[in-house]
Amino acid sequence: MGATALLLAVAGAVAAPWAAALAGAELSSWTGRLPLAVLAGLGGAGAAAVATSPAELLGLAALALGCAVLVAVDLACHRLPDVVTLPTAVALLAGLAAAAALDAGWPRLGGAVLGGAAVGAGFLLLALASPRAIGLGDVKLAALLGLLLGWFGWDAVLAGVVAAFVVGGAAAIVLLVSGRATRRTPLAFGPCLVLGAAAGVALVTSGGLTP
């Protein structure tokens, strides 16, 4: 676990200038690199904790690094660039497919694909109904995280989606009460989606929910 976390932390620091270029923000200095490195390292530790095969670990590690970059960019400029989301989805799907072929079984991969499709479709409907609240970047990230959640079962899918909205609601309340935002201030929902997905996986893998 420690080695994976360290490698992902280093990768996060290295990726910081790229994230800065995507966000048009100062993320390439050490003060900007450190949060991204911490996010990637935490994701790497989580990937190592739940992965049961090298192939699965590679896919989850790629997801952790991609999500770290997406969170940093979304917080900086409220964007979730396709140039990060799509390659991350391909890397995750490749890792899960290899894991399915080697030992996890194809039904589990099918569950991941169905989870991604279901979550993506649900968020697309939300985006069409309320485009100011949910953007297409959120839809694509939700579908990506749905792949992860579907891999761990439908309980994880439900828990991850619910947790994302709980985190989003809590963040909005804190910002409103602290005076740092108004009801019209846009909220970066990408970090909420990532935290929600992490919570869903943690609940299932820890036995808090039955997969």
C-alpha positions in Angstrom: 0.0 0.0 0.0 2.8 2.4 1.0 4.7 1.9 -2.3 1.6 2.5 -4.4 0.7 5.7 -2.4 4.3 7.0 -2.8 4.4 6.4 -6.5 1.0 8.0 -7.0 2.0 11.0 -4.9 5.2 11.5 -7.0 3.1 11.1 -10.2 0.6 13.7 -8.8 3.4 16.2 -8.2 4.8 15.6 -11.7 1.4 16.1 -13.2 0.8 19.4 -11.4 2.2 21.6 -14.2 -0.1 19.8 -16.7 -3.0 20.4 -14.4 -2.0 24.0 -14.1 -2.1 24.4 -17.8 -5.5 22.8 -18.0 -6.9 25.0 -15.2 -5.1 28.2 -16.2 -4.2 28.4 -12.5 -1.1 28.3 -10.4 -0.7 24.6 -9.6 2.9 24.1 -10.7 4.6 25.8 -7.7 5.3 23.6 -4.7 2.3 25.0 -2.9 0.2 23.9 -5.8 1.9 20.6 -6.3 1.6 19.5 -2.7 -2.3 19.2 -2.6 -2.3 17.3 -5.9 0.4 15.0 -4.7 -1.5 14.4 -1.4 -4.7 13.6 -3.3 -2.9 11.2 -5.7 -1.2 9.5 -2.8 -4.4 9.0 -0.8 -6.0 7.6 -4.0 -3.1 5.3 -4.4 -3.4 4.0 -0.9 -7.1 3.4 -1.4 -6.4 1.6 -4.6 -3.9 -0.7 -3.0 -6.2 -1.3 -0.1 -9.1 -2.7 -2.2 -7.3 -4.2 -5.2 -7.0 -8.0 -5.2 -4.8 -8.4 -8.3 -2.0 -6.5 -10.1 -4.3 -5.8 -13.1 -7.0 -4.4 -10.9 -4.5 -2.3 -9.0 -3.2 -0.8 -12.2 -6.6 0.2 -13.3 -7.5 1.7 -9.9 -4.2 3.5 -9.7 -4.8 5.1 -13.0 -8.2 6.2 -11.8 -6.7 7.6 -8.6 -4.2 9.7 -10.5 -6.8 10.9 -13.0 -9.3 11.9 -10.3 -6.6 13.8 -8.4 -5.9 15.9 -11.5 -9.7 16.4 -12.1 -10.3 17.5 -8.6 -7.5 20.0 -8.7 -8.6 21.4 -12.0 -12.3 21.5 -11.0 -11.6 23.3 -7.8 -9.4 25.8 -9.7 -11.6 26.7 -12.6 -14.8 24.5 -12.5 -13.8 22.4 -15.4 -13.5 18.6 -15.8 -11.5 18.3 -19.1 -12.2 15.4 -21.5 -8.4 15.2 -22.0 -8.2 13.8 -18.5 -11.5 12.0 -18.0 -11.5 9.9 -21.2 -8.0 8.5 -21.0 -8.6 7.7 -17.3 -11.8 5.8 -18.3 -9.9 3.8 -20.9 -7.1 3.0 -18.4 -9.6 1.9 -15.8 -11.6 -0.2 -18.2 -8.5 -1.9 -19.5 -7.3 -2.7 -16.0 -10.7 -4.1 -15.0 -11.0 -6.1 -18.2 -7.6 -7.6 -17.6 -8.6 -8.4 -14.0 -11.8 -10.0 -15.2 -10.0 -12.1 -17.8 -7.4 -13.3 -15.2 -9.5 -14.1 -12.2 -12.4 -11.8 -11.3 -14.7 -13.1 -14.1 -16.6 -11.4 -16.9 -19.9 -10.9 -15.0 -18.1 -8.5 -12.7 -16.8 -6.5 -15.7 -20.4 -6.5 -17.0 -21.6 -5.1 -13.7 -18.9 -2.3 -14.0 -20.1 -1.4 -17.5 -23.7 -1.4 -16.5 -22.9 0.7 -13.4 -21.1 3.2 -15.6 -24.0 3.4 -18.1 -26.6 3.7 -15.4 -24.9 6.4 -13.4 -23.9 8.3 -16.6 -27.5 8.1 -17.9 -28.9 9.3 -14.6 -26.6 12.3 -14.4 -27.3 13.1 -18.1 -31.0 13.4 -17.2 -30.1 15.6 -14.3 -27.9 17.8 -16.6 -30.8 18.1 -19.1 -33.2 19.0 -16.3 -30.9 21.4 -14.6 -27.9 22.4 -16.8 -26.8 25.1 -14.3 -26.4 22.6 -11.5 -24.9 19.6 -13.4 -22.6 20.0 -16.4 -21.5 17.6 -19.1 -18.2 17.3 -17.4 -19.9 16.0 -14.3 -21.9 13.6 -16.4 -18.7 12.1 -17.9 -17.0 11.9 -14.5 -20.1 10.3 -13.0 -20.0 7.6 -15.7 -16.3 7.0 -15.1 -16.9 6.6 -11.4 -20.0 4.4 -12.1 -17.5 1.9 -13.7 -15.6 1.8 -10.4 -18.8 1.5 -8.3 -20.3 -1.1 -10.6 -17.2 -3.2 -10.3 -17.9 -3.5 -6.6 -21.6 -4.1 -6.9 -24.9 -2.3 -7.0 -24.8 -1.5 -3.3 -21.7 0.5 -4.0 -23.4 2.3 -6.9 -26.3 3.4 -4.7 -24.1 4.3 -1.8 -21.6 6.2 -4.0 -24.3 8.3 -5.7 -26.1 9.1 -2.5 -22.8 10.0 -0.7 -21.9 12.4 -3.5 -25.1 14.4 -3.1 -24.7 14.3 0.7 -21.1 15.7 0.4 -22.3 18.3 -2.1 -25.1 19.4 0.1 -22.9 19.6 3.2 -20.3 21.6 1.3 -22.9 24.0 0.0 -24.2 24.5 3.6 -20.7 25.2 5.0 -20.0 27.7 2.2 -23.3 29.5 2.7 -23.0 29.7 6.5 -19.4 30.9 6.3 -20.4 33.6 3.8 -17.9 32.3 1.2 -20.8 31.6 -1.3 -24.3 32.6 -2.1 -27.2 30.5 -3.5 -26.0 31.6 -7.0 -22.4 30.6 -6.5 -21.5 27.6 -8.6 -20.2 24.6 -6.7 -17.4 22.3 -8.1 -19.3 19.0 -8.0 -16.4 16.9 -9.3 -14.7 16.6 -5.8 -18.1 15.6 -4.4 -18.5 12.8 -7.0 -15.0 11.5 -6.2 -15.5 11.5 -2.4 -18.9 9.9 -2.8 -17.5 7.1 -5.0 -14.6 6.5 -2.5 -17.2 6.3 0.3 -19.3 3.8 -1.6 -16.3 1.5 -2.3 -15.1 1.9 1.3 -18.6 0.9 2.7 -18.8 -2.2 0.6 -15.2 -3.4 1.0 -15.2 -2.8 4.7 -18.4 -4.8 5.2 -20.5 -1.8 6.0 -22.7 -2.8 3.0 -23.2 -6.3 1.6 -21.9 -6.3 -2.0 
